[in-house]
């Protein structure tokens, strides 16, 4: 894909309307790369002037801070802030709630002040503004979809309606899990748990959460977070439901409905 970088734009004396912060999983995880491609294809489709940092983008430091390594976090954060401020970045969009939360809420204390938006919120805005028009009788019309509230987007930043409005625009049948919105259950990867062994217990959180999703009867679990996506996908495999239930990011659902190919 032809995705412009900030270095290329800056060299040509240009600046983007929005910086797309890809994130570690969106860059390196094969499954999450598909979400990155789907989202960039939507940005191209609607004609948004955007760019990425490319090789200049470092991990936000979120896993390090959540795991208690403040030194590593500040080292990463200061380097990112220096680069972002050097390019005079004002607005950032990301497909990862972890990146969204830490850049929005924790970077300002270190001198990084930006307007940060999560991709589901941007998608909802584009639909509301008429820049994304869903076709009649789309791919997911009438299909049962359940939505998993990621912790950092939901309880962390009180964003519950935007993803649901996007799913409603797909003309799908949204079925809620018993534990949803402010009462939602973590997928098991938050707070640095993605990178360590879980503590002893009776059941793994991702297996319990996936079980709640499967109980709704939905064939699709909609997610908005690469961490949640990984955990829920593993949960589906543990329940031996790979042939019946799919975990799909909201950006992928929109891109497929619009029949946009990356």
N, C-alpha and C positions, 0 to 999 in steps of 0.2 A: 504494500500500500504506500501511496505517496503521502506521507504525513510530515508536514513542515516542522522543523525544530526552531527553537528560540534563537539559536546561534545563526541559522540561515536567515531568518527574518531580520534579526538585528543587523547583520552584515549588509542587508539590502535597505536598511533604514526604515524597516516596517515594524509594526507592533500588532499583536493579535488582539481581538476582542476579548478572548478568554484563553487561559492556559489550561490544558488538560493534564492533570497530575495522574500519571498512569499507575503508579504504585508498584511494589515489588511483585505481588502475585500477578497483577495485570501485565507485567513485563516478562516474567520468567516462568510462571506456571502455565502449562499447555492448555488446560481447561479455561483458565481465566483469560488467556490471550484471545480466546473466541469472543469473550465479553468485550474486551478492548476493541477488537475489530468491529463488532456489531455497533458499539457506541460511536466510534469514529465514522463509520459508514452513515450513521444518522446525522452526525454533525455535518458531513459532506453533503448529505441529501438536502438539508435545510439551508445550507450556504453560510454556516457560522464560520467566521474567521478565527481559527484557533491554531495553537502550536503546542508542542511538547518540549520538555527539556532534553529528552533523549539520554545520552550518557552523562549529562550533567545532573540528572536527578538521582538523589541519594534516598535511602530509606528515611522516612520521617522521624524515626527513632521511637515510635510508639511502642513496639514490643520491648525495647530496652527499658523505657521508663516504667511500663507496667510490670516488668520483671524486677524492678528495683535498681537498675543500673543507670543512675542519673547522669553520671559522667559521660557515658556513651551517648545517651539521649541528647545532652546539650551539645556535644561535639557534632553530631549529625544535624541537629536543628540549626545551629549557628551557620553551618556550611550551606544548608538549603536556603536559609534566610538571606545570606550574603548574595547568593546567586539570584534569588527572586527579586531582591531589592535592586540588584545591579541591572536587571532587565526592566525595572520599574513595573513589575507585575501588580495589577490591581484586582483581577478577578480570576478565581481558580475553580475548576470543576473536577471532581474525582468520582470514580466508580467504587471507591472503598470507604465505608463509614469510619474506619479507624484513621485513615489519612484525613478525611473530612473533619473529624472531631478534633484531632490534635492540631491541625493547621488553623482551624477556626477558633478554637478555645484556648489553646496552650502556647501557640507561637507568638501571640501578641505580647506576652510578658517578656519575650526575648527580642522584641523589636520587629516581629513579622506581622504586619497588619494588612489583611487582605479580605476581600469579599469571597467567601468560600461557599460553594453550592454542591450538593450531592446530585448525581446524575438523574435520579428519579424525580427530584424537584425540578430540574431543568426540563426533563421530558414532559412533566405536567404543565409547565409554563408554555412550552412550545405547542402543546395540544390546545391549551386555553387560548393562545394567541392565533390559532388557526394555521400555524406554520407546519404542524404535523396533522394531516387529515387521514383518519383511519378509514379504509375502504369498507363499504357495506358487505356484510357476510364474510368477514375476515377469517383468517386461519383458526382463530380461537373462539369464534362465535359459539356461545352456548356451552363451551367446555368448562368443566369444573376445575377451578384453580384455587389453591389455598396459598396464603401469603405468610411468610415467616418474617416477623419484625426483628431486625438485627438490633442488638443492644445499643450500639453507639448512635444509630439513627433514631430509634424509638425513645427509650427511656433517657438516653444521653442527650438528645437534642429535640425531643418532643415532635418528631416528624412521623406522623402516622397516616395522614390523609393523602399526601401526594402519591405514594406508590399505589394506594387503593384506587385513586381516581384514574391513574394510568391503566390499571387492570380493567376498570369499568369501561374505559374508552375502547378496550379490545372487544367489548360486547360479550365478555366471558361471564360465567357464573362464579362469583367469588364466595367461597365457603370458608368461614373462619374456624380456626382451631379453638378449643375450649380456653386455652391460655393464649391470649393475643393482646395487642396494643400494650398498654402500661403493665399488663399482667402477663406478658409474653415470657417464654422460657428461653434462656440463652442456648445457643447451639453447642456450647462447650469449648469454644476457641477464644473467647474474650479474655482480656487481662493477661495476655502473654501465655495463656494455656495452650495455644496452638503449637507452641514450641517445646512443651515439656510433657512428661507423663502425668496422667491424672492421679488424684489422690484415691485412696481405697474407698469403695462404695459398693452398692448393690447393682447399679446399672450405669453405663456410660450415658452422659447427658445427651449426646447427639443421637444415640439409639432411642432414648425416651422421647426426645423431641420429634424425631422422624416418625415414631409410632403414632404420636398425636396427629401428625400431618396425614398419615396413611388412613387413620380412622375417619377422616372427613369424607373419604371416598373420592377425593380429587386425584386426577391423573398427573397433575402438574403442581410442583411446589415452586412458587415464585420467590426468588431471593434478590437481594440488592447488595450483597457483600461476598467477596471472594472467600473469606474465612468461613462464613455460614455455608456457602456453596459446597466447599470441600467437606465440611462436617456432615451436612445433610446428605450429600451423595454417598458418603461412607455409610451413613445410617440406612439409606435405601438398600445398599448392598447387604448390610447385616440382616435386614429383614427379608432378603432374597426377593426384592420387588423391582429389580432393575428393568424387567420387561414390561412392568405395569405403571411405574411412576418415574417421572423425569424431573430433575431439578434444573430450572432454567432462570437465568437472570432476566429482569424486567426489560433491559435494553435489547436482549436477544428476542424476546417476545414481540417487541415493537418493530424491530428490524425485519423479522420474519413476516409479520402482518403487512408491512409496507413492501415486502418482497425486494428488500435492498440486499444486494450481495457485496460483501467487503472486497 
